[in-house]
């Protein structure tokens, strides 16, 4: 029985059941949650393949993963507190809202001088901003 399957295998079965019979619209709720990266990629390929079989087929999915949304969706809607805040193509949303991110990194080195050439090169390339 399906109850004995692992969480990832239950997700795969759920997606297979949703796509069986080639429905015009398939609704998928967090289809790859709990899957390892390899299994997730295989599942994404299956979803894309099902959609490619019939270009009129719509697949509507929910996800917390922007990576998953970009891999599977032509249009993305972002909801905040139950309200649709924005909708657009992945490229449109990335250009409008994607300003990168900021991270604090603290390193311990036997000698700080050992890190300076790397830090200067990364800063010169515009990849990081260094401060002390």
C-alpha positions as a Markdown table, in Angstrom:
| # | Residue | x | y | z |
|---|---|---|---|---|
| 1 | Unk | 0.0 | 0.0 | 0.0 |
| 2 | Unk | 1.0 | 3.6 | -0.6 |
| 3 | Unk | 1.0 | 4.2 | 3.2 |
| 4 | Unk | 4.2 | 2.3 | 3.5 |
| 5 | Unk | 6.1 | 4.4 | 0.9 |
| 6 | Unk | 8.6 | 7.0 | 2.0 |
| 7 | Unk | 7.6 | 10.7 | 1.9 |
| 8 | Unk | 9.5 | 11.3 | -1.3 |
| 9 | Unk | 8.0 | 8.2 | -3.0 |
| 10 | Unk | 4.5 | 9.3 | -1.9 |
| 11 | Unk | 5.1 | 12.7 | -3.6 |
| 12 | Unk | 6.2 | 10.9 | -6.8 |
| 13 | Unk | 3.0 | 8.7 | -6.7 |
| 14 | Unk | 0.9 | 11.8 | -6.0 |
| 15 | Unk | 2.3 | 13.6 | -9.1 |
| 16 | Unk | 1.9 | 10.5 | -11.2 |
| 17 | Unk | -1.8 | 10.2 | -10.2 |
| 18 | Unk | -2.3 | 13.9 | -10.9 |
| 19 | Unk | -0.9 | 13.6 | -14.4 |
| 20 | Unk | -2.4 | 10.2 | -15.4 |
| 21 | Unk | -5.1 | 10.5 | -18.0 |
| 22 | Unk | -3.6 | 13.7 | -19.5 |
| 23 | Unk | -5.9 | 16.2 | -17.7 |
| 24 | Unk | -6.2 | 19.6 | -19.2 |
| 25 | Unk | -5.2 | 21.1 | -15.8 |
| 26 | Unk | -3.2 | 19.5 | -13.1 |
| 27 | Unk | -2.8 | 20.9 | -9.6 |
| 28 | Unk | 0.3 | 20.0 | -7.7 |
| 29 | Unk | 0.9 | 21.1 | -4.1 |
| 30 | Unk | 4.7 | 21.3 | -3.2 |
| 31 | Unk | 5.5 | 18.4 | -5.7 |
| 32 | Unk | 9.1 | 18.0 | -4.7 |
| 33 | Unk | 9.1 | 18.7 | -1.0 |
| 34 | Unk | 11.3 | 16.3 | 0.9 |
| 35 | Unk | 13.1 | 14.9 | -2.2 |
| 36 | Unk | 16.8 | 14.7 | -2.6 |
| 37 | Unk | 18.2 | 16.8 | -5.5 |
| 38 | Unk | 18.5 | 13.9 | -7.9 |
| 39 | Unk | 15.0 | 12.7 | -7.4 |
| 40 | Unk | 13.7 | 16.3 | -7.6 |
| 41 | Unk | 15.3 | 16.8 | -11.0 |
| 42 | Unk | 13.8 | 13.5 | -12.3 |
| 43 | Unk | 10.4 | 14.6 | -11.1 |
| 44 | Unk | 10.8 | 18.1 | -12.7 |
| 45 | Unk | 11.7 | 16.4 | -16.0 |
| 46 | Unk | 8.5 | 14.2 | -15.8 |
| 47 | Unk | 6.4 | 17.3 | -15.1 |
| 48 | Unk | 8.0 | 19.2 | -18.0 |
| 49 | Unk | 7.6 | 16.1 | -20.3 |
| 50 | Unk | 3.9 | 15.8 | -19.4 |
| 51 | Unk | 3.4 | 19.4 | -20.3 |
| 52 | Unk | 5.4 | 19.1 | -23.5 |
| 53 | Unk | 3.1 | 16.3 | -24.7 |
| 54 | Unk | 0.2 | 18.7 | -24.9 |
| 55 | Unk | 1.1 | 22.4 | -25.0 |
| 56 | Unk | -2.5 | 23.2 | -24.0 |
| 57 | Unk | -2.1 | 21.4 | -20.7 |
| 58 | Unk | -1.8 | 23.7 | -17.7 |
| 59 | Unk | 0.1 | 22.7 | -14.6 |
| 60 | Unk | -0.6 | 24.8 | -11.5 |
| 61 | Unk | 1.7 | 24.3 | -8.6 |
| 62 | Unk | 2.5 | 25.7 | -5.2 |
| 63 | Unk | 6.0 | 25.8 | -4.0 |
| 64 | Unk | 8.3 | 27.6 | -1.5 |
| 65 | Unk | 11.2 | 27.0 | -3.8 |
| 66 | Unk | 12.1 | 29.7 | -6.3 |
| 67 | Unk | 14.4 | 27.2 | -8.0 |
| 68 | Unk | 11.5 | 24.9 | -8.6 |
| 69 | Unk | 9.2 | 27.7 | -9.8 |
| 70 | Unk | 11.9 | 28.9 | -12.3 |
| 71 | Unk | 12.5 | 25.3 | -13.5 |
| 72 | Unk | 8.8 | 24.5 | -14.1 |
| 73 | Unk | 6.8 | 27.7 | -14.6 |
| 74 | Unk | 6.2 | 30.1 | -17.4 |
| 75 | Unk | 4.5 | 32.5 | -15.1 |
| 76 | Unk | 5.0 | 32.9 | -11.3 |
| 77 | Unk | 2.7 | 34.5 | -8.8 |
| 78 | Unk | 4.0 | 35.4 | -5.4 |
| 79 | Unk | 1.7 | 35.4 | -2.4 |
| 80 | Unk | 2.3 | 37.1 | 0.9 |
| 81 | Unk | -0.1 | 36.6 | 3.8 |
| 82 | Unk | -2.7 | 35.0 | 1.4 |
| 83 | Unk | -2.7 | 37.8 | -1.1 |
| 84 | Unk | -1.2 | 37.8 | -4.6 |
| 85 | Unk | 1.4 | 40.5 | -4.6 |
| 86 | Unk | 3.0 | 40.1 | -8.0 |
| 87 | Unk | 2.8 | 37.9 | -11.1 |
| 88 | Unk | 5.1 | 37.6 | -14.1 |
| 89 | Unk | 7.6 | 35.5 | -16.0 |
| 90 | Unk | 10.6 | 34.3 | -14.0 |
| 91 | Unk | 12.8 | 36.8 | -16.0 |
| 92 | Unk | 10.4 | 39.7 | -15.3 |
| 93 | Unk | 10.3 | 39.0 | -11.5 |
| 94 | Unk | 14.1 | 38.5 | -11.4 |
| 95 | Unk | 14.8 | 41.8 | -13.1 |
| 96 | Unk | 12.2 | 43.7 | -11.1 |
| 97 | Unk | 12.9 | 42.3 | -7.6 |
| 98 | Unk | 16.2 | 40.4 | -7.8 |
| 99 | Unk | 18.8 | 42.6 | -6.3 |
| 100 | Unk | 20.9 | 39.9 | -4.9 |
| 101 | Unk | 21.4 | 39.2 | -1.2 |
| 102 | Unk | 23.7 | 40.2 | 1.6 |
| 103 | Unk | 25.6 | 37.8 | 3.8 |
| 104 | Unk | 28.0 | 38.3 | 6.7 |
| 105 | Unk | 30.9 | 35.9 | 6.6 |
| 106 | Unk | 33.3 | 35.6 | 9.4 |
| 107 | Unk | 36.6 | 33.7 | 8.9 |
| 108 | Unk | 39.3 | 32.6 | 11.2 |
| 109 | Unk | 42.7 | 32.3 | 9.6 |
| 110 | Unk | 46.1 | 31.7 | 11.3 |
| 111 | Unk | 47.1 | 35.0 | 9.7 |
| 112 | Unk | 44.7 | 37.6 | 8.3 |
| 113 | Unk | 47.3 | 38.4 | 5.7 |
| 114 | Unk | 46.6 | 35.0 | 4.1 |
| 115 | Unk | 43.1 | 36.0 | 3.3 |
| 116 | Unk | 43.8 | 39.5 | 2.0 |
| 117 | Unk | 44.7 | 38.6 | -1.6 |
| 118 | Unk | 41.5 | 36.6 | -2.0 |
| 119 | Unk | 39.3 | 39.2 | -0.4 |
| 120 | Unk | 40.8 | 42.0 | -2.6 |
| 121 | Unk | 40.4 | 39.9 | -5.8 |
| 122 | Unk | 36.7 | 39.2 | -5.0 |
| 123 | Unk | 36.1 | 42.8 | -4.1 |
| 124 | Unk | 37.8 | 44.0 | -7.3 |
| 125 | Unk | 35.5 | 41.7 | -9.3 |
| 126 | Unk | 32.5 | 43.3 | -7.7 |
| 127 | Unk | 31.5 | 40.0 | -6.1 |
| 128 | Unk | 31.8 | 41.0 | -2.5 |
| 129 | Unk | 32.2 | 44.1 | -0.4 |
| 130 | Unk | 34.7 | 43.8 | 2.4 |
| 131 | Unk | 34.6 | 45.6 | 5.7 |
| 132 | Unk | 36.3 | 45.0 | 9.0 |
